[in-house]
Amino acid sequence: MYQRKASLFTRITALTLLFALLLTSTVVAATPPTPPNITADSAIVMDYDTGEVLYEKDADTMRVPASMTKVMTAYIIFEELEAGNLTLDTMVPVSNTNADRSRSSSYPAMVPLPYGKSQSVDTLLKLILIPSASASCIVMADYISGSEAAFVQRMNETAKRLGMTAEYENSHGAHVHYLTARSQAILVREFISRFPQVLEYTSMTGMTFNGKYYPNTNKLLPGLDYAYDGVDGFKTGTISAAGYCLSATAVKNGRRIISVVMHADDDKTRHTDTTALLDYGFAMLEYQAPYTDMAYHWGREDVAALKDLGVELHPDGESFRPDANVTRAEFTAMLYTALAQSGALPELPEETTQPPEPTESALPAQEDSEQTLPPENTTEPDPDAATTPEPEAPAFTDIQGHWAQTYIEEATRLGLISGTGSDTFSPDQAITRQEMMVLIDRCMDLPDENGLGFSDDGQIAFWALEAAARTTAAGLIQGNNGKLMPNASASRAQAAAMVNRLLDLTA
């Protein structure tokens, strides 16, 4: 929306250059991981960050969830906590009927609640999520909605709002009703996203209540029978109509995935199937990563988007080096090729052999650091000529033979970049954030607005002040803890994020 329209000549020239350069790149396809052999009737594994399904098996068939139902009950309890209708210390009365239910085999798991004694919301949440106490669900349902039937209505309304396919008929899952494996994964993802503190409960390996210790039924947790590194929840389910069910979540190097298995044959199988799903899910994240060091990095989506667009990212083999400082050459190549591939390069300046006039927003360089390159001489030399004029020297003397030479020359020709001296570009020097602001500002017709107001605005160089005001107002450059850090360098991942934000504006 703020882009400077490129002329047809500019677009054709840029794309021809890119095609020639990209032909020199060799792409080596990695081998995808082998899909898991899942014996449960339904299964799914999902990327928590994106919601992408990494594997599924019959994930949309309605099946009995058993006590995985309790995830929805707990979710609504957390909604009430968020709304201020409850606190963790709120004391909830236990009726004699519910105390009886807590001792009945019709409401597994049986965790006896004392007669005539209230329990805190915190205690009831632990009983629901750790030993899977069904009667505790009814206690909370009665307290929140007045009756379990009214609470179940809210469960189904919530499921519809979240895009789930579910038909809840009770608050605990000890009796039959239906949902899909995909819906359970959606719910777990929403729960963790909205109420991450639930993991403080689901990660507990057990609890003591009324003098008795109750282990968590999710045996993937640390120290339990099927411990899996990184698992911090979620919930099992077991009745005869459901078989053995398990929803789980695990984190590896900061990246979370969610799995669900339904109607496994036994307790061991639901845990081993889940282990296979988690192994496969993390393997898929690594396989899908744009580079080997990006699978678990915060900038993976930005880098993947630019790689898919065909942007020059200057990787080191299969590594992107996301946390390394981005150099002047790397950012120039990244920005130039991103704009070229998206058809958003600015207009080619009128041909001139003189350097452009300096502006207040120019990089700190000598006036002749931006002279345009001479047009290529396509005429045949005259053998009878007395003398042959020497070709003009290139704009920068320190980019000859550099991997980014062509990108730098093209960006110079478009008037986008300046050097660090009269004839030097310093391609391998880290670029500062204010230099990036100026470069971006030259590429865009940004509104003349001011986004400054950072505590370190006084550190912005005069030549970068206007560009800093416009790029921050457009959201292209962001600060951290109230500081803009104009003289600091940016990482390669930060540069990729910045370029993606620019492309969003030009779309």
C-alpha positions in Angstrom: 0.0 0.0 0.0 3.0 2.3 0.5 5.1 0.8 -2.3 6.8 2.8 -5.0 5.7 1.3 -8.3 8.5 -0.2 -10.4 8.7 0.5 -14.1 8.3 -2.5 -16.4 12.0 -2.1 -17.4 13.0 -2.2 -13.8 10.9 -5.3 -13.0 12.2 -7.2 -16.1 15.8 -6.3 -15.4 15.5 -7.3 -11.7 13.8 -10.6 -12.4 16.3 -11.5 -15.2 19.1 -10.8 -12.7 17.4 -12.9 -10.0 16.8 -15.8 -12.4 20.4 -15.9 -13.4 21.6 -15.7 -9.8 19.2 -18.3 -8.5 20.2 -20.8 -11.2 23.5 -21.0 -9.4 21.9 -22.3 -6.2 21.6 -26.0 -5.5 18.7 -27.2 -3.3 19.2 -30.5 -1.6 16.0 -32.1 -0.5 16.0 -33.6 3.0 14.4 -36.9 3.6 11.0 -36.7 5.3 10.5 -38.6 8.5 8.7 -42.0 8.3 5.1 -41.7 9.5 4.5 -43.4 12.8 2.7 -46.7 13.1 -0.2 -45.8 15.3 -2.4 -48.6 16.5 -5.1 -46.4 18.2 -8.2 -45.9 16.1 -7.8 -42.1 15.9 -4.7 -39.9 16.4 -3.4 -36.4 15.6 -0.4 -34.3 16.3 -0.5 -30.5 15.9 2.0 -27.7 15.9 1.0 -25.5 18.8 2.3 -22.3 17.3 0.6 -22.5 13.9 -2.2 -25.1 14.4 -0.7 -27.0 11.5 -1.6 -30.7 11.6 1.6 -32.7 11.3 0.0 -36.1 11.2 -3.5 -37.4 11.5 -5.3 -40.8 11.5 -9.1 -40.8 11.3 -9.1 -37.6 13.3 -12.6 -36.5 12.4 -14.5 -39.6 13.5 -16.7 -39.0 16.6 -15.4 -41.1 19.5 -15.9 -41.4 23.2 -13.3 -39.2 25.0 -13.9 -40.5 28.5 -12.1 -38.3 31.0 -10.5 -36.1 28.4 -13.9 -34.4 28.8 -12.5 -32.9 32.0 -10.3 -30.6 29.8 -13.4 -28.7 28.8 -14.7 -28.5 32.4 -11.3 -27.2 33.6 -11.3 -24.7 30.7 -14.6 -23.2 31.8 -13.4 -23.0 35.4 -10.4 -21.0 34.1 -12.8 -18.7 32.2 -14.6 -18.1 35.5 -11.3 -17.3 37.2 -10.4 -14.9 34.5 -13.8 -13.2 34.8 -13.3 -12.7 38.5 -16.3 -14.9 39.4 -13.9 -17.3 41.2 -10.5 -17.3 42.8 -8.4 -20.3 43.5 -9.2 -19.8 47.2 -13.0 -19.8 46.7 -14.5 -22.5 48.9 -17.0 -24.6 47.0 -19.6 -26.6 49.0 -19.8 -30.4 48.4 -23.3 -31.7 48.6 -24.0 -35.1 50.2 -25.1 -36.3 46.7 -21.7 -35.4 45.2 -19.9 -36.8 48.2 -21.7 -40.1 47.5 -20.8 -39.9 43.8 -17.1 -39.5 44.8 -17.3 -43.0 46.3 -19.2 -44.6 43.5 -17.6 -46.7 40.8 -20.1 -45.1 38.3 -18.0 -41.9 38.6 -14.4 -42.9 38.1 -11.8 -42.0 39.2 -13.0 -42.3 42.7 -11.5 -39.8 45.0 -13.7 -39.6 48.1 -14.7 -36.0 49.1 -15.4 -35.5 52.8 -19.1 -35.0 53.7 -20.2 -31.6 54.9 -16.9 -29.9 54.0 -16.2 -27.4 51.2 -13.1 -27.6 49.0 -11.1 -24.8 47.3 -11.2 -24.3 43.6 -7.5 -24.9 43.6 -8.0 -28.3 45.2 -10.9 -29.3 42.9 -8.8 -28.3 39.8 -6.0 -30.6 41.0 -8.5 -33.5 41.6 -10.0 -33.0 38.2 -6.7 -32.8 36.2 -4.4 -35.2 38.2 -6.2 -38.3 39.5 -9.2 -37.5 37.2 -11.9 -37.3 39.9 -15.3 -37.2 38.2 -17.4 -36.1 41.2 -15.2 -33.1 41.6 -16.3 -32.0 38.1 -20.0 -32.1 39.1 -19.2 -30.1 42.3 -17.7 -27.3 40.1 -20.5 -27.6 37.5 -23.2 -27.2 40.1 -21.4 -24.2 41.7 -20.7 -22.4 38.4 -24.0 -23.0 36.5 -26.5 -24.1 39.2 -26.7 -27.6 37.7 -24.7 -30.0 35.7 -27.2 -29.8 32.9 -26.8 -26.1 32.6 -23.0 -26.5 32.7 -23.1 -29.0 29.9 -25.0 -26.6 27.8 -22.2 -24.1 28.3 -19.7 -26.8 27.4 -21.4 -27.3 24.1 -21.7 -23.6 23.4 -18.0 -23.2 24.1 -17.1 -26.1 21.9 -19.1 -24.5 19.0 -17.3 -21.2 19.6 -13.9 -22.9 19.4 -14.8 -24.7 16.2 -14.9 -28.1 17.8 -17.0 -31.1 16.7 -18.3 -32.3 20.1 -21.5 -33.5 21.8 -21.0 -33.2 25.5 -23.6 -34.8 27.8 -21.9 -34.6 31.1 -19.0 -32.7 32.8 -16.7 -35.6 33.5 -16.7 -38.2 30.8 -17.4 -41.2 33.0 -20.5 -41.7 30.8 -20.7 -41.9 27.1 -20.7 -38.9 24.7 -18.6 -38.0 21.7 -16.0 -35.7 20.1 -13.2 -36.0 17.6 -9.5 -36.2 18.1 -9.0 -33.0 16.1 -11.4 -31.2 18.4 -9.6 -32.4 21.5 -6.3 -31.0 20.0 -8.0 -27.7 19.2 -9.2 -27.4 22.8 -5.9 -28.2 24.3 -4.2 -25.7 22.1 -6.7 -23.0 23.0 -6.4 -23.9 26.7 -2.6 -23.5 26.7 -2.7 -20.3 24.6 -5.4 -18.6 26.7 -4.5 -20.0 30.1 -0.9 -21.2 30.1 -1.1 -21.5 33.9 -3.0 -24.7 33.4 0.4 -26.3 32.8 1.2 -25.8 36.4 -1.5 -28.3 37.2 -1.1 -30.8 34.3 2.6 -31.0 34.9 2.2 -32.3 38.4 3.1 -35.9 38.7 0.8 -36.4 41.6 -1.0 -34.9 44.6 -1.9 -35.8 48.2 -5.5 -35.4 49.3 -6.9 -36.4 52.7 -3.7 -38.2 53.5 -3.7 -40.3 50.3 -1.3 -39.9 47.4 -2.8 -39.9 43.9 -0.4 -40.2 40.9 -1.1 -38.4 37.6 -2.7 -40.7 35.1 -0.6 -39.2 32.4 2.5 -41.4 32.7 4.5 -39.4 30.1 5.5 -36.9 32.8 9.0 -36.9 34.3 9.8 -39.8 36.5 6.7 -41.8 35.6 6.5 -45.1 33.6 6.6 -43.7 30.1 8.4 -40.4 30.7 9.0 -38.3 27.6 11.4 -35.4 27.7 9.5 -32.1 27.5 6.0 -33.3 28.4 4.1 -31.0 30.7 0.5 -32.2 30.3 -2.3 -33.0 29.4 -5.1 -35.5 30.1 -6.0 -39.2 29.9 -9.4 -40.9 29.5 -10.5 -44.4 30.1 -13.9 -46.2 30.1 -14.9 -49.4 28.3 -16.7 -47.5 25.5 -13.7 -45.2 24.9 -10.8 -47.6 25.2 -7.7 -45.8 26.3 -7.3 -42.1 25.3 -4.6 -39.6 25.9 -4.1 -35.9 25.0 -0.5 -34.7 25.6 1.7 -31.8 24.9 5.5 -31.4 24.9 8.1 -28.7 24.3 11.5 -29.1 22.6 13.8 -26.2 22.3 10.9 -23.8 22.9 8.7 -25.4 20.3 5.4 -27.0 21.5 3.3 -29.7 19.9 0.1 -31.3 20.9 -1.0 -34.9 20.4 -4.2 -36.9 20.9 -4.9 -40.7 20.7 -8.3 -42.2 21.0 -9.5 -45.7 21.5 -6.2 -47.4 22.0 -6.2 -51.0 23.2 -4.5 -50.5 26.6 -2.7 -48.1 28.8 0.7 -49.0 27.5 -0.4 -48.5 23.9 -1.9 -45.1 24.4 1.4 -44.0 25.9 3.6 -45.6 23.3 1.4 -44.3 20.5 1.7 -40.8 22.0 5.5 -41.2 22.2 5.6 -42.1 18.5 3.4 -39.1 17.6 5.6 -36.7 19.6 8.7 -38.1 18.0 7.2 -37.7 14.5 5.9 -34.3 15.3 9.2 -32.9 16.3 10.9 -34.6 13.4 8.4 -33.0 11.0 9.2 -29.6 12.5 12.9 -30.1 11.8 12.1 -31.4 8.3 9.9 -28.5 7.5 12.3 -25.9 8.9 13.8 -23.6 6.2 17.2 -24.3 7.6 18.6 -26.8 10.2 19.0 -24.1 12.8 15.6 -22.6 12.4 13.2 -25.5 13.5 12.9 -24.1 17.0 13.8 -20.4 16.5 11.2 -17.6 16.9 12.0 -16.3 13.4 11.4 -19.5 11.5 8.1 -18.3 9.9 9.7 -15.1 8.6 12.7 -16.9 7.3 10.6 -19.6 5.7 8.4 -17.1 4.0 11.3 -15.2 2.5 13.0 -18.5 1.4 9.8 -19.6 -0.3 9.6 -16.2 -2.1 13.1 -16.8 -3.5 14.8 -14.1 -1.4 18.6 -14.2 -1.2 19.3 -15.1 2.5 23.0 -16.0 2.2 22.8 -19.2 4.3 25.9 -21.1 5.3 25.0 -24.4 3.7 22.0 -25.7 5.5 22.3 -23.1 8.3 20.8 -19.7 8.4 22.7 -18.3 11.5 19.6 -16.4 12.8 21.3 -14.8 15.7 24.4 -13.5 13.9 24.6 -9.8 13.1 23.2 -9.0 9.6 25.8 -7.4 7.4 25.4 -4.5 5.0 25.7 -6.8 2.1 23.3 -9.4 3.5 20.6 -6.8 4.3 21.0 -5.2 0.9 20.7 -8.5 -0.9 17.8 -9.6 1.3 15.8 -6.4 0.8 16.6 -6.0 -2.9 15.6 -9.5 -3.8 12.5 -9.4 -1.7 11.3 -6.3 -3.4 12.2 -7.7 -6.8 10.4 -11.0 -6.3 7.3 -9.2 -5.1 7.4 -6.6 -7.9 7.9 -3.7 -5.5 11.3 -2.3 -6.5 11.2 1.5 -6.7 11.5 3.3 -10.0 14.9 3.5 -11.7 16.3 7.0 -11.3 16.8 9.0 -14.5 20.1 7.9 -16.1 23.0 10.1 -15.0 26.7 9.7 -14.7 26.6 12.1 -11.8 26.0 11.0 -8.2 22.6 11.9 -6.8 22.2 14.9 -4.6 22.6 14.1 -0.9 19.5 14.2 1.3 19.1 14.7 5.0 18.2 11.0 5.3 21.2 9.8 3.4 23.7 7.4 5.0 26.8 9.0 6.4 28.9 8.9 3.3 30.7 11.1 0.8 28.6 12.6 -1.9 30.0 10.5 -4.7 29.3 7.2 -2.9 26.1 6.7 -4.8 27.1 7.3 -8.3 25.2 5.2 -10.8 27.0 2.5 -12.8 27.6 3.2 -16.4 25.4 1.3 -18.9 26.9 -1.8 -20.3 28.7 -1.2 -23.6 27.1 -3.6 -26.1 28.8 -2.1 -29.3 31.7 -3.9 -31.1 35.1 -2.2 -30.4 36.6 -0.2 -33.4 39.9 -1.8 -34.2 41.0 1.3 -36.1 40.4 3.6 -33.2 43.6 5.3 -32.0 42.8 4.8 -28.4 40.3 2.8 -26.3 38.9 4.7 -23.3 39.4 3.0 -19.9 36.1 1.7 -18.4 34.8 3.7 -15.5 35.7 2.4 -12.1 32.9 0.6 -10.2 31.0 2.6 -7.5 32.7 0.7 -4.7 36.2 -0.7 -4.8 35.7 -3.2 -2.0 32.9 -5.3 -3.5 34.8 -6.8 -6.4 34.4 -10.6 -6.3 32.1 -10.3 -3.3 29.1 -12.7 -3.3 26.7 -9.8 -3.1 28.4 -7.6 -5.7 25.6 -7.7 -8.2 22.9 -7.0 -5.6 24.9 -4.1 -4.2 25.5 -2.7 -7.7 21.8 -3.0 -8.6 20.7 -1.4 -5.4 23.2 1.4 -6.0 21.9 1.9 -9.5 18.4 2.4 -8.0 19.7 4.9 -5.5 18.9 2.7 -2.5 22.2 2.5 -0.8 25.3 4.5 0.1 28.8 3.6 1.0 30.8 4.1 4.1 33.3 6.3 2.3 33.8 7.9 -1.1 34.5 4.5 -2.8 33.9 1.9 -0.1 30.8 0.0 0.9 32.1 -2.2 3.7 29.9 -5.2 2.7 30.8 -7.4 5.6 30.4 -4.8 8.3 27.3 -5.1 10.5 24.6 -2.7 9.4 23.1 -0.5 12.1 19.4 -0.2 12.8 19.3 3.4 11.7 21.0 2.5 8.4 18.3 -0.1 7.9 15.7 2.6 8.5 17.1 4.8 5.8 17.4 2.0 3.3 13.8 0.9 3.9 12.6 4.5 3.8 14.1 4.9 0.3 12.2 1.9 -0.9 8.8 3.0 0.3 6.4 6.0 -0.1 5.7 6.1 3.7 3.4 8.6 5.1 5.1 11.6 6.7 4.3 10.5 10.2 6.3 10.4 13.4 6.5 7.1 15.4 9.4 8.3 17.6 9.1 8.8 21.3 11.7 6.3 22.5 13.9 7.1 25.5 17.0 7.0 23.2 15.7 9.2 20.3 18.6 11.5 21.0 21.0 8.9 19.7 19.5 8.9 16.2 21.8 10.6 13.7 20.5 13.7 12.0 20.7 12.0 8.6 18.5 9.1 9.8 15.9 11.2 11.8 13.2 11.5 9.2 13.5 7.9 8.1 13.4 6.7 11.7 10.2 8.8 12.3 8.5 7.3 9.2 9.6 3.7 9.6 8.6 3.5 13.2 5.3 5.1 12.5 4.6 2.4 9.9 5.5 -0.3 12.3 8.5 -1.5 10.2 11.0 -0.8 12.9 10.1 -1.7 16.5 11.8 -0.8 19.8 12.4 -2.9 22.9 11.6 -1.8 26.4 11.1 1.8 25.2 14.4 2.0 23.4 15.0 2.2 19.6 18.7 1.4 19.8 19.5 3.2 16.5 23.2 2.5 16.6 22.9 -1.2 17.5 23.1 -3.9 14.9 20.3 -6.3 14.2 20.4 -10.1 13.9 19.7 -11.9 10.6 16.4 -13.2 12.1 15.4 -9.6 13.0 16.3 -8.5 9.5 14.1 -11.2 8.0 11.2 -10.1 10.2 11.7 -6.5 9.2 11.6 -7.4 5.5 8.5 -9.4 6.0 6.7 -6.5 7.6 7.8 -4.3 4.6 6.4 -6.9 2.2 3.1 -6.9 4.1 2.9 -3.1 3.5 3.6 -3.4 -0.2 1.0 -6.2 -0.7 
